[in-house]
Amino acid sequence: MNAQNPNNTLHAAITVKNLKKAYRGNAAPAVNNLSLSVAQGAIFGLLGPNGAGKTTLINILCGLRAFDEGEVSVYGYSLPAQWKEIKTLIGFVPQEIALYPMLTAYENLRFFGGIFGLRGAVLENSVNALLSQFGLEQSKHGYLKNFSGGMKRRVNLIAGILHRPKILFLDEPTAGVDVQSKNVILESLREINRQGATIIYTSHYMEEAETLCSRVAFIDEGKVICEGNPAEMVKQQPDCASLEMLYLQLTGKKLRD
């Protein structure tokens, strides 16, 4: 599928077909003949154990890593051939804090907004509005090195959404944060989604995914092993009272370090 305009009437924001990616020296592929479709406007959870292939898949979808076989399209544009068109549509918030600790929150966001092509009053208004939305207006001139983990996580998220992406990729967006920061982040993600953004989300917090996501896919050994609406998936398994119980039933209780 090679549509020329990402604003045409497509049903899927992301389509992945028979995707394969192997790393040299590893016996098994990181992504192994994986197929997936994410609807426009979804909050889609990619859930799986460590080493299941989630991060590799996200990196491929964001154009950060090449793949060996298969097809990937984002709003009708094909990877890697149409990466130039795709990169303007996406935002990526990594699990690691990708900010400059010696700069203030405001300076960091002005810098990243500039990378996305925002200038002048548009940049200024976007930075200030999001700092206020995330409860950071009073701290915007504070240095990142002095921020709490939750504050850094919120600035990290803002940096990825300044340009209002059509698709937002989030890798463990609430990892290691306090309850208040977690609540602000999740409520803000719901609002971003209500405004039209598709969200692709990875997490190890099954309860969080169960309440946030409209659809989830369990990934293990580089493959999708189960996919659907979280409530319906749990309902279909009488022995599972929660998404976490279903997850353990399908992926096992063996430690994945």
VENVENZI-V819904 format. One record per backbone hydrogen bond with DSSP energy under -1.0 kcal/mol. CO is the residue of the C=O (numbers start at 1). NH is the residue of the N-H. Records with the same first field share a line. If there is no record, write none. Layout:
CO->NH + NH
This chain:
5->8
8->10
11->40
13->75
14->38
15->73
16->36
17->71
19->34
20->68 + 69
21->30 + 31
23->26
31->21
34->19
36->16
38->13 + 14
39->42
42->199
43->214 + 215
44->201
45->217
47->219
49->52
52->222
53->57
54->58
55->59
56->60
57->61
58->62
59->64 + 65
60->63
69->20
71->17
72->79
73->15
74->77
76->3
77->74
78->82
80->83
82->86
83->87
86->89
89->166 + 167
91->169
93->171
97->99
100->103
101->145
103->144
104->108
105->109
106->110
107->111
108->112
109->113
110->114
111->115
112->116
113->118
114->117
119->123
120->124
121->125
122->126
123->127
124->128
125->129
126->130
127->131
128->132
129->133
130->134
131->136
132->135
139->142
140->106
142->105
143->146
144->147
148->152
149->153
150->154
151->155
152->156
153->157
154->158
155->159
158->161 + 162
161->164
166->198
167->91
168->200
169->93
170->202
172->175
174->177
178->182
179->183
180->184
181->185
182->186
183->187
184->188
185->189
186->190
187->191
188->192
189->193
190->194
191->195
192->197
193->196
198->168
199->44
200->170
201->46
202->172
204->206
205->209
206->210
207->211
208->212
209->213
215->45
216->228
217->47
218->225 + 226
220->223
222->32
223->220
226->218
228->216
229->233
230->234
231->235
232->236
234->237
237->240
242->246
243->247
244->248
245->249
246->250
247->251
248->252
